[in-house]
Amino acid sequence: MHTDGTHVTTAAEEPRPAGGDPRARPGGWLAEVRRSLDRPLTSYHLILGVSGLLLALGIVMVLSASSILSLQRYGNSYALAIRQLLWVAGGLPLAFLASRLPLRVLRGLVYPGLAVSVVLLGLTFTPLGVEINSNRNWLSFGGPFMLQPSEAAKLALVLWGADLLARKEKLLTDWRHLTIPFVPVCVVVLGLILGQGDLGTSLVLFSLVLVLLFVAGLPMRFFGILVLAVGAVVTYMAVTSDRRLSRLTSFLDPFADYRDSGWQAAHSLFALGTGGWWGVGIGNSREKWGFLPEAHTDFIFAVIGEELGLAGALVVLGLFLTLTYAGVRIALRTEDTFTRLATAGIVGWLTAQALVNMGAVLGLLPITGIPLPLVSYGGSAMLPTLFALGLLVSFARHEPAARAALADRKAARAAARAAAKARRALTKEG
């Protein structure tokens, strides 16, 4: 109130819009979330955050799921968890290297990388190849060190395909340029993996090939031809192997042959059912006591559901969906064709693998024997996955808006350092 009698309206007395504070309304919060997601470095922070959370969760769950097996096999409950930690420690420098690798250097490595992958796949058919669970997809170089080359082949095929299609960008309106030589080379790689008997990895590779062709602009009628061709091959492989056929059919009713082909699927459902809403607590799984095969590898999601409940399982699913969102965001915002294709291929690979793994654990899909990215035990899958995520970090940093934001941040830090230096100089003179 002024001395002349006029009233000054304070902020607390200002009229509120109908419905209260707009930030408290659902629309207001949604707008705030949208603004947060539209920030220039959102993709960068999402990739880093989700990857870190999945890695941390994976180490904890591998320790929990493998503790009994480690004690029985090695006399130390931490043996397999320590190995997993070492694989992560070895993969993080690879991820950092990938995040700093110039595109021209990366693209210069794609052809040698694909060639090495094909050679390693071929070596699985030599005496160096090792058969595990009816799949001859491992290489042994003596001692405990073993390598599954099909995991590296996923990354090699994504990067080679992205480079090839990006170089032919102006010719891709002709379907022949779009499919040749890309499809024949993919058929060779897929043929080698199918020859190993690894149906699960073949399906993941086929998924990423479809994603690359879709982003590159392949007409939809050709997708039907590819799907039918792969479906015919999968059907043939299934009916010619009793083990694969039982895996493909037992998921429909795992309790029909509970003590044989349905054992793993049934105990996966037991684990998930025991977990309920909030789980039995970390370390308290019952199924890991020798009941659920591959509890720390292909079926670690079942142990997550048992120990962390539906809430924990949904968090894991949400993290993978967030990773997918971040990848799609990068692909839509980038100006570089290679970056767009490589991002789409990597996201297609990781998303397909995660969904197939979780689908098998939930009994929605046949058991295919593929790990959950970043979470399951194993170095052959961990190293290529971390390298791929490092590339996504690099691609996120090079989004046009992100690049400008990082440049502004660098300039601001340089100005702050210069101002601090000037103040110190004035202090000394004073």
Sine and cosine of phi, psi and omega as CSV:
sin_phi,cos_phi,sin_psi,cos_psi,sin_omega,cos_omega
0.00,0.00,0.84,-0.54,0.08,-1.00
-0.98,0.18,0.22,-0.98,0.00,-1.00
-0.92,0.38,-0.39,0.92,0.01,-1.00
-1.00,0.10,0.08,1.00,0.08,-1.00
0.99,-0.11,-0.18,0.98,0.03,-1.00
-0.96,0.27,0.49,-0.87,-0.07,-1.00
-0.97,-0.24,0.72,-0.69,0.07,-1.00
-0.99,-0.15,0.85,-0.53,-0.02,-1.00
-0.99,0.16,0.84,-0.54,0.04,-1.00
-1.00,0.08,0.20,-0.98,0.00,-1.00
-0.87,0.49,-0.59,0.81,-0.03,-1.00
-0.94,0.35,-0.40,0.92,-0.06,-1.00
-0.99,-0.11,-0.07,1.00,-0.02,-1.00
-0.89,0.45,0.62,-0.78,-0.01,-1.00
-0.89,0.46,0.69,-0.72,0.03,-1.00
-1.00,0.02,0.59,-0.80,0.09,-1.00
-0.92,0.39,0.43,-0.90,-0.01,-1.00
-0.84,0.54,0.70,-0.71,0.01,-1.00
0.99,-0.11,-0.01,1.00,0.06,-1.00
1.00,0.04,-0.27,-0.96,-0.01,-1.00
-0.87,0.50,0.82,-0.57,-0.03,-1.00
-0.87,0.48,-0.45,0.89,0.03,-1.00
-0.94,0.34,-0.36,0.93,-0.01,-1.00
-1.00,0.08,-0.27,0.96,0.03,-1.00
-0.99,0.16,0.47,-0.88,0.00,-1.00
-0.82,0.58,-0.66,0.75,0.02,-1.00
-0.88,0.48,-0.61,0.80,0.02,-1.00
-0.91,0.42,-0.68,0.73,0.01,-1.00
-0.92,0.39,-0.63,0.78,0.03,-1.00
-0.89,0.46,-0.64,0.77,0.04,-1.00
-0.90,0.44,-0.61,0.79,0.02,-1.00
-0.91,0.41,-0.67,0.74,0.05,-1.00
-0.89,0.46,-0.67,0.74,0.00,-1.00
-0.88,0.47,-0.66,0.75,0.03,-1.00
-0.90,0.43,-0.62,0.78,0.02,-1.00
-0.90,0.44,-0.65,0.76,-0.01,-1.00
-0.95,0.31,-0.37,0.93,-0.02,-1.00
-1.00,0.06,0.02,1.00,0.01,-1.00
-0.92,0.38,0.51,-0.86,-0.13,-0.99
-0.85,0.52,-0.57,0.82,-0.10,-0.99
-0.98,-0.19,0.30,0.96,-0.02,-1.00
-0.86,0.51,-0.74,0.67,-0.02,-1.00
-0.86,0.52,-0.70,0.72,0.00,-1.00
-0.85,0.52,-0.74,0.67,-0.03,-1.00
-0.94,0.35,-0.59,0.81,0.02,-1.00
-0.91,0.41,-0.70,0.72,0.00,-1.00
-0.88,0.48,-0.74,0.68,0.00,-1.00
-0.89,0.45,-0.73,0.69,-0.06,-1.00
-0.91,0.41,-0.74,0.67,-0.02,-1.00
-0.91,0.42,-0.68,0.73,0.00,-1.00
-0.88,0.48,-0.70,0.71,0.01,-1.00
-0.89,0.45,-0.67,0.74,0.00,-1.00
-0.91,0.41,-0.68,0.74,0.00,-1.00
-0.92,0.40,-0.63,0.77,0.04,-1.00
-0.90,0.44,-0.71,0.70,0.01,-1.00
-0.88,0.47,-0.71,0.70,0.03,-1.00
-0.88,0.47,-0.65,0.76,-0.01,-1.00
-0.87,0.49,-0.69,0.72,0.00,-1.00
-0.89,0.45,-0.69,0.72,0.01,-1.00
-0.90,0.45,-0.69,0.72,-0.07,-1.00
-0.96,0.26,-0.54,0.84,0.10,-0.99
-0.90,0.44,-0.66,0.75,0.06,-1.00
-0.86,0.51,-0.71,0.70,-0.02,-1.00
-0.93,0.37,-0.75,0.66,-0.11,-0.99
-0.95,0.32,-0.45,0.90,-0.09,-1.00
-0.98,-0.21,-0.03,1.00,-0.15,-0.99
-0.88,0.48,-0.66,0.75,-0.03,-1.00
-0.94,0.33,-0.72,0.70,0.03,-1.00
-0.88,0.48,-0.67,0.74,0.02,-1.00
-0.88,0.48,-0.66,0.75,0.00,-1.00
-0.91,0.41,-0.67,0.74,0.00,-1.00
-0.93,0.37,-0.65,0.76,-0.13,-0.99
-1.00,0.05,-0.61,0.79,-0.12,-0.99
-0.87,-0.49,-0.09,1.00,-0.04,-1.00
0.96,0.29,0.29,0.96,-0.03,-1.00
-0.55,-0.83,0.88,-0.47,-0.05,-1.00
-0.90,0.43,-0.30,0.95,-0.08,-1.00
-0.98,-0.19,0.04,1.00,-0.16,-0.99
-0.85,0.53,-0.81,0.59,-0.04,-1.00
-0.94,0.34,-0.57,0.82,0.04,-1.00
-0.91,0.42,-0.61,0.79,0.03,-1.00
-0.91,0.41,-0.65,0.76,0.06,-1.00
-0.88,0.48,-0.68,0.73,0.03,-1.00
-0.88,0.47,-0.65,0.76,0.03,-1.00
-0.89,0.46,-0.61,0.79,0.04,-1.00
-0.92,0.39,-0.63,0.77,0.05,-1.00
-0.89,0.46,-0.66,0.75,0.03,-1.00
-0.91,0.42,-0.68,0.73,0.01,-1.00
-0.88,0.47,-0.57,0.82,0.05,-1.00
-0.97,0.23,-0.48,0.88,-0.03,-1.00
-0.99,0.15,-0.46,0.89,-0.03,-1.00
-0.89,0.45,-0.67,0.74,0.10,-0.99
-0.88,0.48,-0.56,0.83,0.07,-1.00
-0.89,0.45,-0.68,0.74,0.03,-1.00
-0.89,0.46,-0.67,0.74,0.03,-1.00
-0.90,0.44,-0.69,0.73,0.04,-1.00
-0.86,0.51,-0.70,0.71,0.01,-1.00
-0.89,0.46,-0.58,0.81,-0.03,-1.00
-0.94,0.34,-0.32,0.95,-0.02,-1.00
-0.94,-0.34,-0.02,1.00,-0.10,-1.00
-0.97,0.25,0.82,-0.57,0.05,-1.00
-0.89,0.46,0.54,-0.84,-0.04,-1.00
-0.86,0.51,-0.63,0.78,-0.04,-1.00
-0.91,0.41,-0.57,0.82,0.05,-1.00
-0.94,0.34,-0.70,0.72,0.02,-1.00
-0.86,0.51,-0.72,0.69,-0.03,-1.00
-0.94,0.35,-0.43,0.90,0.08,-1.00
-0.95,0.31,-0.29,0.96,-0.04,-1.00
-0.99,-0.12,-0.11,0.99,-0.17,-0.99
-0.94,0.35,-0.62,0.79,-0.01,-1.00
-0.94,0.33,-0.72,0.69,0.11,-0.99
-0.86,0.51,-0.61,0.79,0.00,-1.00
-0.89,0.45,-0.68,0.73,0.02,-1.00
-0.91,0.41,-0.66,0.75,0.00,-1.00
-0.88,0.48,-0.70,0.72,0.02,-1.00
-0.89,0.45,-0.65,0.76,0.00,-1.00
-0.89,0.45,-0.68,0.73,0.01,-1.00
-0.91,0.42,-0.65,0.76,0.03,-1.00
-0.89,0.46,-0.70,0.71,0.00,-1.00
-0.90,0.43,-0.63,0.78,0.07,-1.00
-0.89,0.46,-0.65,0.76,0.03,-1.00
-0.90,0.43,-0.55,0.83,-0.02,-1.00
-0.92,0.40,-0.33,0.94,0.03,-1.00
-0.92,0.38,-0.27,0.96,0.03,-1.00
-1.00,-0.06,0.08,1.00,0.06,-1.00
-0.98,-0.20,0.02,-1.00,0.06,-1.00
-0.85,0.52,-0.28,0.96,0.06,-1.00
-0.95,0.30,-0.35,0.94,-0.02,-1.00
-0.94,0.33,0.59,-0.81,-0.01,-1.00
-0.82,-0.57,0.73,-0.69,0.00,-1.00
-0.99,-0.14,0.82,-0.57,0.05,-1.00
-0.76,-0.65,0.80,-0.60,-0.02,-1.00
0.80,0.60,0.69,0.73,0.06,-1.00
0.94,0.33,0.12,0.99,0.05,-1.00
-0.92,-0.39,0.85,-0.52,0.02,-1.00
-1.00,-0.04,0.93,0.38,-0.11,-0.99
-0.86,-0.51,0.34,0.94,0.01,-1.00
-0.85,-0.52,0.51,-0.86,0.13,-0.99
-0.91,-0.42,0.69,-0.72,0.05,-1.00
-0.90,-0.44,0.80,-0.61,0.02,-1.00
-0.94,-0.35,0.40,0.92,0.00,-1.00
1.00,-0.06,0.56,-0.83,0.00,-1.00
0.95,0.32,-0.39,-0.92,-0.06,-1.00
-0.99,0.17,-0.18,0.98,-0.11,-0.99
-0.98,0.21,0.85,-0.53,0.08,-1.00
-0.72,-0.69,0.48,-0.88,-0.10,-1.00
-0.74,-0.68,0.67,-0.74,0.10,-1.00
-0.95,-0.32,0.99,-0.11,-0.14,-0.99
-0.91,0.41,-0.34,0.94,0.00,-1.00
-0.90,0.44,-0.43,0.90,0.03,-1.00
-0.93,0.38,-0.69,0.72,0.05,-1.00
-0.93,0.36,-0.47,0.88,-0.01,-1.00
-0.91,0.42,-0.51,0.86,0.04,-1.00
-0.87,0.50,-0.76,0.64,-0.01,-1.00
-0.90,0.43,-0.69,0.72,-0.02,-1.00
-0.88,0.47,-0.66,0.75,-0.03,-1.00
-0.93,0.36,-0.62,0.78,0.04,-1.00
-0.87,0.49,-0.77,0.64,-0.09,-1.00
-0.94,0.34,-0.65,0.76,0.04,-1.00
-0.90,0.43,-0.71,0.70,0.01,-1.00
-0.88,0.47,-0.66,0.75,0.02,-1.00
-0.90,0.44,-0.66,0.75,0.00,-1.00
-0.92,0.40,-0.72,0.69,-0.03,-1.00
-0.87,0.49,-0.75,0.66,-0.05,-1.00
-0.93,0.37,-0.55,0.84,0.04,-1.00
-0.93,0.38,-0.61,0.79,0.02,-1.00
-0.92,0.38,-0.49,0.87,-0.03,-1.00
-0.99,-0.17,0.36,0.93,-0.15,-0.99
-0.80,0.61,-0.68,0.74,-0.07,-1.00
-0.97,0.26,-0.18,0.98,-0.03,-1.00
-0.97,-0.26,-0.01,1.00,-0.16,-0.99
-0.97,0.24,-0.07,1.00,0.11,-0.99
-0.94,0.34,-0.34,0.94,0.09,-1.00
-1.00,-0.08,0.87,-0.49,-0.09,-1.00
-0.88,0.48,-0.43,0.90,0.00,-1.00
-0.93,0.37,-0.65,0.76,0.07,-1.00
-0.93,0.37,-0.52,0.86,-0.01,-1.00
-0.94,0.34,-0.57,0.82,-0.10,-0.99
-0.99,-0.17,-0.33,0.94,-0.05,-1.00
-0.88,-0.47,0.80,-0.60,0.11,0.99
-1.00,-0.07,0.21,0.98,-0.12,-0.99
-0.87,0.50,-0.80,0.60,-0.06,-1.00
-0.90,0.44,-0.72,0.69,0.02,-1.00
-0.85,0.52,-0.65,0.76,0.03,-1.00
-0.91,0.41,-0.65,0.76,0.06,-1.00
-0.89,0.47,-0.61,0.79,0.03,-1.00
-0.90,0.45,-0.62,0.78,0.04,-1.00
-0.89,0.46,-0.74,0.67,0.00,-1.00
-0.89,0.45,-0.72,0.70,0.02,-1.00
-0.89,0.45,-0.61,0.79,0.02,-1.00
-0.89,0.45,-0.65,0.76,0.04,-1.00
-0.89,0.45,-0.66,0.75,-0.02,-1.00
-0.95,0.31,-0.63,0.78,0.08,-1.00
-0.90,0.44,-0.57,0.82,0.05,-1.00
-0.90,0.43,-0.45,0.89,0.09,-1.00
-0.96,0.28,-0.25,0.97,-0.08,-1.00
1.00,0.03,0.15,0.99,-0.08,-1.00
-1.00,-0.02,1.00,0.08,-0.06,-1.00
-0.94,0.33,-0.61,0.79,-0.03,-1.00
-0.88,0.47,-0.75,0.66,0.01,-1.00
-0.90,0.43,-0.58,0.81,0.03,-1.00
-0.88,0.48,-0.65,0.76,0.00,-1.00
-0.92,0.38,-0.62,0.79,0.05,-1.00
-0.91,0.42,-0.68,0.73,0.03,-1.00
-0.88,0.47,-0.66,0.75,0.02,-1.00
-0.89,0.45,-0.60,0.80,0.02,-1.00
-0.89,0.46,-0.70,0.71,-0.04,-1.00
-0.95,0.32,-0.51,0.86,0.08,-1.00
-0.90,0.43,-0.69,0.72,0.04,-1.00
-0.88,0.48,-0.65,0.76,0.01,-1.00
-0.89,0.46,-0.71,0.71,0.01,-1.00
-0.88,0.48,-0.69,0.72,0.00,-1.00
-0.92,0.40,-0.61,0.79,0.02,-1.00
-0.90,0.44,-0.73,0.68,-0.02,-1.00
-0.92,0.40,-0.55,0.83,0.00,-1.00
-0.97,0.25,-0.26,0.97,0.10,-1.00
0.96,-0.27,0.42,0.91,0.03,-1.00
-0.91,0.42,0.76,-0.65,0.04,-1.00
-0.84,0.55,0.58,-0.82,-0.13,-0.99
-0.89,0.46,-0.48,0.87,-0.04,-1.00
-0.90,0.44,-0.45,0.89,0.00,-1.00
-0.98,0.22,-0.39,0.92,0.06,-1.00
-0.89,0.45,-0.64,0.77,0.03,-1.00
-0.87,0.49,-0.64,0.77,0.01,-1.00
-0.90,0.44,-0.70,0.72,0.00,-1.00
-0.90,0.43,-0.69,0.72,-0.01,-1.00
-0.89,0.45,-0.67,0.74,0.02,-1.00
-0.90,0.44,-0.65,0.76,0.00,-1.00
-0.90,0.44,-0.73,0.68,0.00,-1.00
-0.92,0.39,-0.61,0.79,0.05,-1.00
-0.86,0.50,-0.63,0.78,0.02,-1.00
-0.91,0.42,-0.66,0.75,0.01,-1.00
-0.91,0.41,-0.69,0.72,0.00,-1.00
-0.88,0.47,-0.68,0.73,0.02,-1.00
-0.88,0.47,-0.68,0.73,0.02,-1.00
-0.88,0.48,-0.71,0.70,0.00,-1.00
-0.90,0.43,-0.57,0.82,-0.03,-1.00
-0.93,0.36,-0.72,0.69,-0.10,-0.99
-0.98,0.22,-0.27,0.96,0.01,-1.00
-0.99,-0.10,0.07,1.00,0.04,-1.00
-0.73,-0.68,0.89,-0.46,0.00,-1.00
-0.87,0.49,-0.63,0.78,-0.04,-1.00
-0.92,0.40,-0.72,0.69,0.00,-1.00
-0.92,0.39,-0.62,0.79,0.01,-1.00
-0.89,0.45,-0.66,0.75,0.01,-1.00
-0.92,0.40,-0.59,0.81,0.06,-1.00
-0.91,0.42,-0.66,0.75,-0.06,-1.00
-0.95,0.31,-0.44,0.90,-0.05,-1.00
-0.98,-0.17,-0.44,0.90,-0.09,-1.00
-0.93,0.38,-0.40,0.92,-0.03,-1.00
-0.92,0.39,-0.37,0.93,0.03,-1.00
-0.92,0.40,-0.61,0.79,0.05,-1.00
-0.47,-0.88,0.99,0.14,-0.07,-1.00
-0.89,0.46,-0.37,0.93,-0.04,-1.00
-0.99,0.13,-0.14,0.99,0.06,-1.00
-0.93,0.37,-0.54,0.84,0.06,-1.00
-0.76,-0.65,0.85,0.53,-0.19,-0.98
-0.84,0.55,-0.66,0.75,-0.12,-0.99
-1.00,0.06,0.05,1.00,0.01,-1.00
-0.77,-0.64,-0.98,-0.22,-0.11,-0.99
-0.94,0.35,-0.38,0.93,-0.02,-1.00
-1.00,-0.04,0.01,1.00,-0.11,-0.99
-0.85,0.52,-0.79,0.61,-0.09,-1.00
-0.91,0.42,-0.71,0.70,0.00,-1.00
-0.90,0.44,-0.63,0.77,-0.01,-1.00
-0.91,0.42,-0.70,0.71,-0.01,-1.00
-0.95,0.32,-0.42,0.91,0.14,-0.99
-0.90,0.44,-0.68,0.74,0.04,-1.00
-0.93,0.37,-0.58,0.82,0.07,-1.00
-0.87,0.50,-0.70,0.72,-0.02,-1.00
-0.88,0.48,-0.74,0.68,-0.03,-1.00
-0.91,0.42,-0.63,0.77,0.01,-1.00
-0.92,0.39,-0.57,0.82,0.02,-1.00
-0.93,0.37,-0.55,0.83,-0.07,-1.00
-0.91,0.41,-0.53,0.85,-0.01,-1.00
0.87,0.50,-0.56,-0.83,-0.05,-1.00
-0.97,0.26,-0.71,0.70,-0.17,-0.98
-0.89,-0.46,-0.01,1.00,0.08,-1.00
1.00,0.08,0.19,-0.98,-0.01,-1.00
-1.00,-0.05,-0.03,1.00,0.01,-1.00
0.97,-0.24,0.57,-0.82,-0.01,-1.00
-0.88,0.47,0.76,-0.65,0.00,-1.00
1.00,-0.02,-0.13,0.99,-0.11,-0.99
-0.98,-0.22,0.24,0.97,0.02,-1.00
-0.88,0.48,0.66,-0.75,0.08,-1.00
-1.00,-0.03,-0.54,0.84,-0.08,-1.00
-0.93,0.37,-0.42,0.91,-0.02,-1.00
-0.95,0.30,-0.12,0.99,0.00,-1.00
-0.99,0.12,0.72,0.69,0.09,-1.00
1.00,0.03,0.00,1.00,-0.02,-1.00
-1.00,0.06,-0.66,0.75,-0.06,-1.00
-0.98,-0.18,0.94,-0.33,0.04,-1.00
-0.90,0.44,0.55,-0.83,0.03,-1.00
0.84,0.55,0.65,0.76,-0.05,-1.00
-0.90,0.43,-0.50,0.87,-0.05,-1.00
-1.00,-0.09,-0.08,1.00,-0.02,-1.00
-0.90,-0.44,-0.99,-0.11,-0.12,-0.99
-0.93,0.38,-0.42,0.91,-0.09,-1.00
-0.90,-0.43,0.50,0.87,0.02,-1.00
-0.93,0.37,-0.42,0.91,0.03,-1.00
-0.91,0.41,-0.49,0.87,0.06,-1.00
-0.92,0.39,-0.63,0.77,0.04,-1.00
-0.93,0.38,-0.60,0.80,0.08,-1.00
-0.87,0.49,-0.71,0.70,0.03,-1.00
-0.89,0.45,-0.55,0.83,0.00,-1.00
-0.96,0.26,-0.70,0.71,-0.10,-0.99
-1.00,0.07,-0.51,0.86,-0.02,-1.00
-0.93,-0.37,-0.06,1.00,0.08,-1.00
0.95,0.30,-0.14,-0.99,0.03,-1.00
-0.86,0.51,-0.59,0.81,0.00,-1.00
-0.86,0.50,-0.73,0.68,0.01,-1.00
-0.91,0.42,-0.65,0.76,0.02,-1.00
-0.89,0.45,-0.65,0.76,0.02,-1.00
-0.93,0.38,-0.55,0.83,0.06,-1.00
-0.89,0.45,-0.70,0.72,0.02,-1.00
-0.88,0.47,-0.72,0.69,0.04,-1.00
-0.86,0.50,-0.68,0.74,0.01,-1.00
-0.89,0.45,-0.60,0.80,0.03,-1.00
-0.91,0.42,-0.67,0.75,0.02,-1.00
-0.93,0.37,-0.61,0.80,0.05,-1.00
-0.92,0.39,-0.58,0.82,0.07,-1.00
-0.91,0.42,-0.65,0.76,0.06,-1.00
-0.88,0.48,-0.66,0.75,0.04,-1.00
-0.89,0.45,-0.70,0.72,0.03,-1.00
-0.86,0.51,-0.71,0.71,-0.01,-1.00
-0.89,0.46,-0.65,0.76,0.01,-1.00
-0.91,0.42,-0.69,0.73,0.03,-1.00
-0.89,0.47,-0.62,0.78,0.01,-1.00
-0.89,0.46,-0.68,0.73,0.03,-1.00
-0.89,0.46,-0.72,0.69,-0.04,-1.00
-0.88,0.47,-0.59,0.81,-0.03,-1.00
-0.97,0.24,-0.46,0.89,-0.12,-0.99
-0.99,-0.10,-0.30,0.95,-0.08,-1.00
-0.96,0.26,0.44,-0.90,0.04,-1.00
-0.98,-0.19,-0.11,0.99,-0.08,-1.00
-0.98,-0.19,0.79,-0.62,-0.06,-1.00
-0.91,0.42,-0.68,0.73,0.02,-1.00
-0.87,0.50,-0.71,0.71,0.01,-1.00
-0.87,0.49,-0.68,0.73,0.01,-1.00
-0.88,0.48,-0.72,0.69,-0.04,-1.00
-0.94,0.35,-0.68,0.74,0.00,-1.00
-0.90,0.43,-0.67,0.75,0.03,-1.00
-0.88,0.47,-0.72,0.69,0.00,-1.00
-0.88,0.47,-0.66,0.75,0.01,-1.00
-0.91,0.42,-0.69,0.72,0.01,-1.00
-0.90,0.44,-0.71,0.70,0.00,-1.00
-0.91,0.42,-0.65,0.76,0.05,-1.00
-0.88,0.48,-0.66,0.75,0.02,-1.00
-0.89,0.45,-0.81,0.58,-0.09,-1.00
-0.93,0.38,-0.63,0.77,0.00,-1.00
-0.92,0.38,-0.72,0.70,0.00,-1.00
-0.88,0.48,-0.69,0.73,-0.03,-1.00
-0.91,0.42,-0.67,0.74,0.01,-1.00
-0.91,0.42,-0.69,0.72,-0.03,-1.00
-0.93,0.36,-0.61,0.79,0.04,-1.00
-0.92,0.40,-0.66,0.75,0.02,-1.00
-0.89,0.45,-0.76,0.65,-0.03,-1.00
-0.92,0.38,-0.57,0.82,0.05,-1.00
-0.89,0.45,-0.63,0.78,0.04,-1.00
-0.92,0.39,-0.65,0.76,0.00,-1.00
-0.90,0.43,-0.61,0.79,-0.02,-1.00
-0.99,0.16,-0.09,1.00,-0.01,-1.00
0.99,0.17,0.26,0.97,0.01,-1.00
-1.00,-0.01,-0.35,0.94,-0.02,-1.00
-0.72,-0.69,0.36,-0.93,0.07,-1.00
-0.90,0.44,0.43,-0.90,0.04,-1.00
-0.96,0.28,0.85,-0.53,-0.06,-1.00
-0.91,-0.41,-0.18,0.98,0.08,-1.00
0.97,0.25,0.58,0.81,0.06,-1.00
-0.92,-0.40,0.54,-0.84,-0.09,-1.00
-0.99,0.16,0.27,-0.96,0.11,-0.99
-1.00,0.06,0.89,-0.46,-0.10,-1.00
-0.80,0.60,0.70,-0.71,0.06,-1.00
0.95,0.33,-0.23,0.97,-0.11,-0.99
-0.94,-0.34,-0.72,0.70,-0.03,-1.00
-0.93,0.37,0.42,-0.91,0.06,-1.00
-0.94,0.35,0.61,-0.79,0.12,-0.99
0.65,-0.76,0.75,-0.67,-0.01,-1.00
-1.00,0.06,-0.50,0.87,-0.01,-1.00
-0.87,0.50,-0.58,0.82,0.04,-1.00
-1.00,0.06,-0.55,0.84,-0.10,-0.99
-0.91,0.41,-0.71,0.70,-0.11,-0.99
-0.91,0.42,-0.76,0.65,0.06,-1.00
-0.89,0.46,-0.57,0.82,0.00,-1.00
-0.91,0.41,-0.69,0.72,0.02,-1.00
-0.91,0.41,-0.61,0.79,0.06,-1.00
-0.89,0.46,-0.69,0.73,0.01,-1.00
-0.89,0.46,-0.66,0.76,0.02,-1.00
-0.92,0.38,-0.57,0.82,0.10,-1.00
-0.87,0.49,-0.62,0.79,0.07,-1.00
-0.90,0.43,-0.65,0.76,0.04,-1.00
-0.88,0.47,-0.63,0.78,0.06,-1.00
-0.87,0.49,-0.70,0.72,0.03,-1.00
-0.88,0.47,-0.70,0.71,0.00,-1.00
-0.89,0.45,-0.62,0.79,0.01,-1.00
-0.91,0.42,-0.63,0.78,0.00,-1.00
-0.93,0.37,-0.35,0.94,-0.05,-1.00
-0.97,-0.23,0.19,0.98,0.23,-0.97
-0.85,0.52,0.60,-0.80,-0.06,-1.00
-0.79,0.62,-0.75,0.66,-0.02,-1.00
-0.93,0.37,-0.61,0.79,0.01,-1.00
-0.92,0.40,-0.64,0.76,0.02,-1.00
-0.88,0.48,-0.67,0.74,0.02,-1.00
-0.92,0.40,-0.64,0.76,0.00,-1.00
-0.90,0.43,-0.66,0.75,0.02,-1.00
-0.92,0.39,-0.61,0.79,0.05,-1.00
-0.90,0.43,-0.67,0.75,0.03,-1.00
-0.90,0.43,-0.65,0.76,0.01,-1.00
-0.90,0.43,-0.64,0.77,0.02,-1.00
-0.91,0.42,-0.66,0.75,0.01,-1.00
-0.91,0.42,-0.64,0.77,0.01,-1.00
-0.90,0.43,-0.65,0.76,0.04,-1.00
-0.91,0.41,-0.64,0.77,0.03,-1.00
-0.90,0.44,-0.65,0.76,0.03,-1.00
-0.91,0.42,-0.64,0.77,0.02,-1.00
-0.90,0.43,-0.66,0.75,0.04,-1.00
-0.90,0.43,-0.65,0.76,0.02,-1.00
-0.90,0.43,-0.65,0.76,0.02,-1.00
-0.91,0.40,-0.65,0.76,0.03,-1.00
-0.90,0.43,-0.64,0.77,0.02,-1.00
-0.90,0.43,-0.64,0.77,0.02,-1.00
-0.91,0.42,-0.64,0.77,0.01,-1.00
-0.90,0.43,-0.66,0.75,0.02,-1.00
-0.90,0.44,-0.62,0.79,0.03,-1.00
-0.90,0.44,-0.68,0.73,0.02,-1.00
-0.90,0.43,-0.61,0.79,0.02,-1.00
-0.89,0.46,-0.67,0.74,0.00,-1.00
-0.91,0.41,-0.63,0.77,0.00,-1.00
-0.92,0.38,-0.55,0.83,0.00,-1.00
-0.95,0.30,0.00,0.00,0.00,0.00
